[in-house]
Amino acid sequence: MSEIKQISRTLKELLRQNKLTYRDVARQLEMSEANIKRIFSTDNFSLERLESICNIMKISLSDLFQIIEKQKVLPTKLTEKQEEVLSSDTKLLLVAVCTRDSWTIEEI
């Protein structure tokens, strides 16, 4: 899924959680409800509009992006082939462990 679609889906979910409708958003932004529906259906958000919608829900853009980041599903297991490759190369294994533990390139 594209990141823009993920932003739109997350915004819709946050609106639901905050019990806000497109009509509520339209009123606060002084726009028509049809405009808001079109923005969401086409996933066509300017940064200013995105920030305005976030402000309605009393969150920042960075809050929104953190929520989206937490929703990403990351792999938790290696395939047998991947394990074989890692275990056969000590340096590669060390880099993998450091990366898993969120080390920066400089730290590694």
N, C-alpha and C positions, 0 to 999 in steps of 0.2 A: 504494500500500500504506500502511495506517495505521502510525503510528510505533510503536504497541504491538506490532503484528505484526512489524515490523522488529526490535524489541528481542527478541522471542521467537525469531525466526529466527537472530539473531546469537548469542544465548545458546546455542541448540542447537548452532550451529557451533563456538563456543568450547568447549563441553563435549566435542564430538567431538575437537577439536584437542588437548585436555588429557586425552583418553582417559578421560573420566568418563561414567558411565552415570547414568540416573535413580536407580538403586539406590544408587550412591555418594552422590549428592546427598541422597537420603532419609536415608541413614545419618547423614551429617554434620549434617543439620538435625533429626534425631530425629523424622522423619515417616515415613509409609508411602510406598512406591513409587507406589501408586495415587494418593495425594494429589499427588505431584510430577507424575505424568503428567497429572492433571486440570488442574493449574495451567498446564502448558505447552499442553495441548490447548485450553484456554479463553482463553489469554493473559490470565489474571487474576492479575497480580502486584501485591502490595502493595509499597510502596517498601522496607519492612523485609525482605521476602522476596527482592526483587531484590538488595538489598545483601548479604544472606546468601549468595546463590548466587554473586555476584561474589567475595565473600571466599573462598569455596571454591576459586575459580580464581586467587586472589591478584591480583585487579584491583579497582580502585575503580569506583564508578558513573561517575565522569567519564571513566575509561578506556573503559568500555563505550560511552558516548555518543560519544566521539571516534572509536572504531572504526566505529560506525554512521554517523557524519557522513562519514567517508572513503569509505564504501561507496556513498554517493549519487552518482548519475550526473548530472552537470550538462551542460547544452547547451554545445557547443564551437563551434557555427557559427550564423550568422544566416541567415535566409532572404533572398532578394533584396529583398523588400518591406521587411524590417526594416533592411537596409543602406541602402536609399533613404531611409527615414524618418530614420535616424541622420545620414546624410551631408547631409541638407537642413537640419538644425538644429544649429548649432555648439554651443549650450549643452547640448543633449541629448547630443550626441556627447561633450562634455567630462565630463558626469556619468557616462555609460556607462563611459568609460575609467577615471575615478576609482573607480567602483564595482568594476570588474574588478580594480583594483589594491588593493582592500580598504581604501579610504579611508573614514573615518567621515563622518557628516553634517557635523560641526563642521569637519573638515579640508576638505571640499569647499567 
